[in-house]
Amino acid sequence: MNLQLRNEMSPSGNDEAGRFRPVSDWFVASKDAGVYVARIGTTAERAVDLMHALTLHLDPAVDVVMSDLRSGTEWEGFDVALPDLRDALGRLRFPLATYGGVEMSVFGPDDQLSLTPELLLVIYSRSDRWYFLLDGLGLSERAEPPAAVWVPSRTSLATSPELATALTSAVARLGLQPGLRVSAP
């Protein structure tokens, strides 16, 4: 009897194993109007870890925009030193992965890495170099994402003092200023 298990997260739709773990981390590559886009699907912890790891491939100074959906506050910084950003992002990894609800985008002249409030990672670029980096990190390219089984609500986010404290610390450490979209939740 040949029993084949289906795993919607694997690129081929079956339960084939990757080299060191089951294939569950994936990305969908597309190109629109000259912009290469990679939408990455993985666990919350891995998405935040990948954001941190992939910032290594950005320019030495980047622009940053961070929005807290709980408070309705946005901060921005220009020409932020990449080592400072990586340090602040490293400190935010646990609270971000635990609570979500924060959108963070890091911009270079040719690339943008964005972590959505739902903890999805999206990369926009003028080249396809990120596809090769993602493949090298063990993510599998898929033709399309699997059907969503659950979508978190942006409007019903519970308060999180731990995340608020971590964000305040990161904003101060990076010297970010209030952005244009400062509003109540």
C-alpha positions as CSV (number, residue, x, y, z in Angstrom):
1,M,0.0,0.0,0.0
2,N,1.5,3.3,-1.1
3,L,0.4,6.1,1.2
4,Q,1.5,9.6,0.3
5,L,1.0,12.4,2.7
6,R,0.1,15.9,1.5
7,N,1.8,18.9,3.0
8,E,0.5,22.2,1.5
9,M,3.6,24.1,2.6
10,S,6.1,22.1,0.6
11,P,6.7,23.3,-2.9
12,S,5.6,20.0,-4.6
13,G,2.6,19.5,-2.3
14,N,4.0,16.3,-0.7
15,D,5.9,15.5,2.5
16,E,9.3,15.3,0.9
17,A,12.1,16.1,3.3
18,G,14.7,18.8,2.7
19,R,18.4,18.3,3.4
20,F,18.2,19.1,7.2
21,R,14.5,19.5,7.8
22,P,11.2,19.2,6.1
23,V,10.6,21.7,3.3
24,S,8.3,24.2,4.9
25,D,10.0,27.6,4.3
26,W,9.2,28.9,0.9
27,F,9.1,32.0,-1.3
28,V,7.1,33.1,-4.3
29,A,9.1,35.1,-6.8
30,S,7.5,37.6,-9.2
31,K,8.4,40.6,-11.3
32,D,6.2,43.6,-11.8
33,A,7.2,46.8,-13.7
34,G,10.9,46.0,-13.3
35,V,10.7,45.3,-9.6
36,Y,11.6,41.8,-8.4
37,V,9.4,40.7,-5.5
38,A,9.9,37.7,-3.1
39,R,7.1,36.9,-0.7
40,I,8.4,34.6,2.0
41,G,6.4,32.1,4.0
42,T,7.8,30.6,7.2
43,T,7.2,30.7,11.0
44,A,7.1,34.0,12.8
45,E,10.5,33.3,14.5
46,R,12.1,32.4,11.2
47,A,10.7,35.4,9.4
48,V,12.2,37.8,12.0
49,D,15.5,35.9,11.9
50,L,15.6,36.1,8.1
51,M,14.9,39.8,8.2
52,H,17.8,40.2,10.6
53,A,20.1,37.9,8.5
54,L,19.2,39.4,5.1
55,T,20.0,43.0,6.3
56,L,23.7,41.9,6.0
57,H,23.2,42.2,2.2
58,L,22.1,45.9,2.3
59,D,24.2,49.1,2.0
60,P,26.2,50.4,5.0
61,A,23.5,53.1,5.5
62,V,19.8,52.5,5.1
63,D,16.5,54.2,5.6
64,V,14.0,52.7,8.2
65,V,10.3,53.1,8.6
66,M,8.6,51.3,11.6
67,S,4.9,51.4,12.4
68,D,3.3,50.1,15.6
69,L,-0.3,49.2,14.8
70,R,-1.2,49.0,18.5
71,S,-0.4,52.7,19.1
72,G,-0.9,54.0,15.6
73,T,2.6,55.4,15.8
74,E,5.2,55.6,12.9
75,W,8.9,56.4,13.1
76,E,11.4,56.9,10.4
77,G,15.1,57.4,10.1
78,F,17.4,58.2,7.2
79,D,21.0,57.1,6.7
80,V,20.9,54.8,9.7
81,A,24.1,52.9,10.1
82,L,23.5,49.2,9.2
83,P,25.4,47.8,12.3
84,D,23.1,49.9,14.5
85,L,20.0,48.7,12.7
86,R,21.2,45.1,13.0
87,D,21.8,45.5,16.7
88,A,18.4,47.0,17.3
89,L,16.7,44.4,15.1
90,G,18.5,41.7,17.0
91,R,17.1,43.0,20.3
92,L,13.6,43.2,18.8
93,R,13.6,39.7,17.5
94,F,11.9,38.0,20.4
95,P,9.2,40.6,21.1
96,L,8.5,41.0,17.3
97,A,8.2,37.2,16.8
98,T,6.0,36.8,19.9
99,Y,3.6,39.7,19.4
100,G,3.7,40.9,15.8
101,G,1.6,44.0,14.9
102,V,4.7,46.0,13.8
103,E,5.5,46.8,10.2
104,M,9.2,47.5,9.6
105,S,10.7,48.4,6.3
106,V,14.4,48.8,5.6
107,F,15.4,50.6,2.3
108,G,18.5,50.9,0.3
109,P,18.8,52.5,-3.1
110,D,17.9,49.2,-4.9
111,D,16.3,47.0,-2.3
112,Q,13.6,47.0,0.4
113,L,13.0,44.4,3.1
114,S,9.6,44.6,4.8
115,L,8.3,42.7,7.7
116,T,4.5,42.9,7.8
117,P,2.4,43.2,11.0
118,E,1.4,39.5,10.4
119,L,5.1,38.6,10.4
120,L,5.5,37.9,6.7
121,L,8.7,39.0,5.0
122,V,8.5,40.7,1.6
123,I,11.6,41.8,-0.4
124,Y,11.5,44.3,-3.3
125,S,14.5,44.8,-5.5
126,R,15.8,46.0,-8.8
127,S,17.6,42.7,-9.3
128,D,16.9,39.0,-8.8
129,R,19.8,38.5,-6.4
130,W,17.6,37.9,-3.4
131,Y,16.1,34.8,-5.1
132,F,19.5,33.1,-5.0
133,L,20.2,34.2,-1.4
134,L,16.8,32.7,-0.3
135,D,17.5,29.5,-2.2
136,G,21.0,29.3,-0.5
137,L,19.3,29.7,2.9
138,G,17.2,26.6,2.2
139,L,13.9,28.2,1.1
140,S,12.1,26.6,-1.7
141,E,10.6,28.6,-4.6
142,R,6.9,28.0,-5.1
143,A,4.7,29.0,-8.0
144,E,2.1,30.4,-5.6
145,P,1.6,30.6,-1.9
146,P,-0.6,28.0,-0.2
147,A,-4.2,29.0,0.7
148,A,-4.3,30.9,4.0
149,V,-5.9,28.9,6.8
150,W,-5.9,31.8,9.3
151,V,-5.4,35.5,8.9
152,P,-4.8,37.5,12.0
153,S,-6.8,40.7,12.5
154,R,-4.9,44.0,12.6
155,T,-7.7,45.7,14.5
156,S,-7.9,43.4,17.6
157,L,-4.3,43.4,18.7
158,A,-3.9,43.0,22.4
159,T,-1.6,45.5,24.2
160,S,1.9,44.3,24.8
161,P,4.0,46.3,27.3
162,E,7.1,44.2,26.5
163,L,6.9,45.0,22.8
164,A,6.2,48.7,23.5
165,T,9.3,48.9,25.7
166,A,11.4,47.2,23.1
167,L,10.1,49.5,20.4
168,T,10.8,52.6,22.5
169,S,14.3,51.4,23.1
170,A,14.9,50.6,19.4
171,V,13.6,54.0,18.3
172,A,15.9,55.8,20.8
173,R,18.9,53.7,19.9
174,L,18.4,54.3,16.1
175,G,17.5,58.0,16.5
176,L,14.2,57.5,14.6
177,Q,11.8,60.5,14.5
178,P,8.0,60.5,14.4
179,G,6.8,59.7,10.8
180,L,4.1,61.3,8.8
181,R,1.4,58.8,9.8
182,V,1.0,59.4,13.6
183,S,-2.6,58.5,14.5
184,A,-4.6,56.8,17.2
185,P,-5.3,53.1,16.7
